[in-house]
Amino acid sequence: MAWALAVIFLLGVGLPIAAWRLSRQLESRLQPVGGVGPPTDQVDKWLLEQHHLPAVQRRQVRDAVMYGRMVRDPALKHATRDVAGKGGARDENNSARAGKGLPAQRVSRRC
């Protein structure tokens, strides 16, 4: 009977403590997320040059423009307006502005 209680105690208390200690050691090995990071395409390059945004914030700006999401940070709002105004509404019919701001992107139109 005593050995059964010892097994239950080890599984109930010892196993979670061991898992917690292991996770604490692994956590210190992981590198922090953030930093500027390399641009992935022309829009990222433009955001990096114009607004000096780190990679995570560039992704937030792109998601806000692509999916119509709101951003709360004023710097991100400004960058979102710039991206939407200079490159988001451009297509092959609006090529007069192709030399300004972001490069023109092809938009496929399907019915």
Buried (B, 14 or more C-beta within 10 A) or exposed (E): EEEEEEEEEEEEEEEEEEEEEEEEEEEEEEEEEEEEBEBEEEBBBBBBEBBEBBBEBBBBBBEBBEEEEEBEEEEBBBBBBBBBEBBBEBEEEEEEEEEEBBBBEEEEEEE
